[in-house]
Amino acid sequence: MTHTAVLPPSSDHPGVVVLGEPTAAEPPPPRVRIARVRLIAAVLSGVAALLLAVGTLLPYKFLTNSTGGSLQTQRVETTPWKFTISWVSTGTGTTGNVHPPYFGIPILVVAVALLVSVALVVRRAGSARVTVVATATAAAAILAMMLTDITAFLSAYSVDSTAGAKIAVGAGSGVWVLSAGTAAAVLAAVFVCLRSRPAAVVADNTDDTDTPPMGFSAPVIIAPRTP
């Protein structure tokens, strides 16, 4: 079995071996863009915007007042825009001249900002992360204020019966839709932060000989072997 020896580069001068040109190191891996994570962040932002917009049209708290006798059962529902008074027995309703706190205004602003963030995330804009995180924080703050209002409302009618009338209060479907929209916005903020995390740089173990200032490889003198 024969072995083939790999000879180093030769030189015109005896006893001198010229080092070969250093092998060019492979370029470091590019910054990883996780398309799937970015897509999830964009989808969650869009879903959050839709849920928040729909949630403003639904009641987030209600009050039902019913008595025995000839009086009708009355139901008062509160949305982020208005009060609605309806009579269960007749199915008719009306909207009063007074209005609740307009939670719908800041919620719609957040929904529009989330729609803008969808475009920013898709385009990989540098401001996408800041926009999504800011809108998710704003949505959580608005929801916290609404929950405070609901808690105060429920505590005001903690007694089930007053002067023969039965009063029932509770949280409406709107608060659950708004909670789902806020949760989606928070998840979008988490994913949009993950997408900008760079990949670990793989260490390059390739031997690289520095080129001297004269611009060519330095010769190495090898003493002749003694027979």
N, C-alpha and C positions, 0 to 999 in steps of 0.2 A: 504494500500500500504506500503510495507516494504522497508527499505533502508539498504543496505549492507555496513557496514563500512569497510574500508580498514585499517587493523592494521599495524603499523610499525613493523620492525624486532624486535624480542624478545631477551632478554638477560637472562643469568642465575642468575643475581643479581637483586633483587627486586628494583623497582624504577629507573632502568637504561635501557635506550633504545639505542640500537646501530644503528647508521645510516647505511643504506645500501650502497653498493658499488656505487660510482657515475656512472651514465649512460655514456657510452662512446659516445663522440660527433661524429657526422657523419663527415667524411673527407670532406674538402672543395671541391667544384666542380673543376674538372681538367681544365686546360687551354684549352679554346675553339679553335679548329682548323676549320675554316670555309672552308670546302672542295669546296663548290661552288665558293666562291670568289677566292680561289687558282686556281681552274680550269680556271676561266675567265682570270686571270692574265697570265696563261701559254698559253692559246689560243691566247690572244691578242699579246703576245710576238712573237709567231710563225707567226701570220698574219702580224705583223709589219716587221719581217725579210723577208718574202716573197715579200711584197710590195716594200720594199727598194731595194731588189735585182732586181726585175722586172723594177723598176723605172730607174735604171742605164742604161737600154737598150733602153729607149725611149728618144726622144728629149725634152729638157726642154726649148728651145727657137728656134725660126726660123726666117728667113728673106726671103722674096719673092721679086724678082726684075723683073719687066716686063716693056717692052717698046712696042710702036707701030711699025709697019713695019715688017721687016723680022727677027728681033732679037727674040730669044726664051725667054720664061719665065724661070727664074732660081730660084731655091729654095735652101737655105742653112739651114740645120738643125744641131743643136748642142746637142750632148748627153754628159753625164759625161765622155765619153771616146774619142770621135772623132767628127770631122766635116764631114758632108755628103753633097755634092753638086749634085743636080739633075736638069734635064731639063724636065719641065712639058710636053712639046709638044712631046718629043721623049720617055720619060719614062726612059732614061738612067741616070746613076749617077756615081759619083766617090768620092773617099776619098782623101783629100789633104795630103800633107806631114806634115803640121802643125797640132797641136792638141790643144784643149782647156784645161783649168785646169782639172786635173784628180780628179774630185769630186768622181768618182766611187771607188777609193781606200779607203778613209775613210768610205764611205757608206757601202761597203762590209764588212769592219772590224766591223762596228756596227751591221750589219745583222748577222754575225757569233756570235758576243757576245750575241745577242738576242736569237739565237738558243741554246747557252750554258745556258742562263738564264732559258729557258724552262725546261731543265733537273734539274736545281737547285731548281726551284719553285716546281716541282713535288716531288722532294726528300725532300722538306722542309729544305733545307740547309740554314744555317744562313747567308751566303753571297748572297742569292738570291735577297734580297731587295736592297743591295748596287749595285749589278750588273745591275739590271733592271733600277734603277734610274739613274745610270751613263750612260748607253747606251741611255736612252731616252733623257738625257741632251745633249749627243754628237750628236744625230740625229737632235735635235732642233737647235743646233749650226751650223751644216752643212747646214741645210735647210735655215737658216738665211743668210749664206754666199752666197748661190745660189740665193736667192731672191735679195740680193744686186747686184749680177752680172746681173741678169735679169733687174733690175731697171736701172742700168747704160746703159745696151744695148738698152733698149727702149728709154731712154732719148737721146741717140746718134742719133737715127733715128726718132726724133719727127716730122720732116717735111715729109709730104706724097709724095711730088714730088720733084725731083731734076733733072734739065736739061732734062725734058721730060720723065724721067723714074719714074715709080710708085714703091715705096718701101713700103712694108708692113712688119711689125715685130710684134712679139707676143710671148707669153709663150706657150710652147708645152705641150703635155699630160704628159710628164715625171714629170713635177713639181707638177701636181695634184696627181699623184700616190705616189710620194715621200712625199707629204704633208699628204696623207692618212696614209702612213706607219709611219710617225712621230707622227701623232695623236694617232694611235694605240699603239705606244711605250709609249707615255705619259699616256694613260689610263691604260696600263699594270703596269706602275710605281705606279699609284694611287691605283689600286687594290692590288698590292703586299704589299703596306704599310698598307692597311686596314686589311689584313689577319693576321698580327702579333699583332693586338691589343688584349689584354687579355680581358676576360669577367669580368663583375663586380662581385666582391666577395659578396656572400650573407651572411649577418651577422647571426651568430649562437646564437640564444637566449636560447639554452638549458642550464639549470642550471647545473653547474659543481662544485662540492665541492672539494676543494684541499685536497689531501691526506697528512696528517701530516708526519713529518720526520720519525716517528716510523714505518710507513709502513702499518698501519691499521687505520680504521675509528675511530675517537674519540667518546667516549660514551657521551651521553647527559643525565644528571641527571634531572629527572622530580619529583618535590615534590608531594607527595600523596595528593589527593584532600580531603578536610575536608567535612565530610558528613553534 
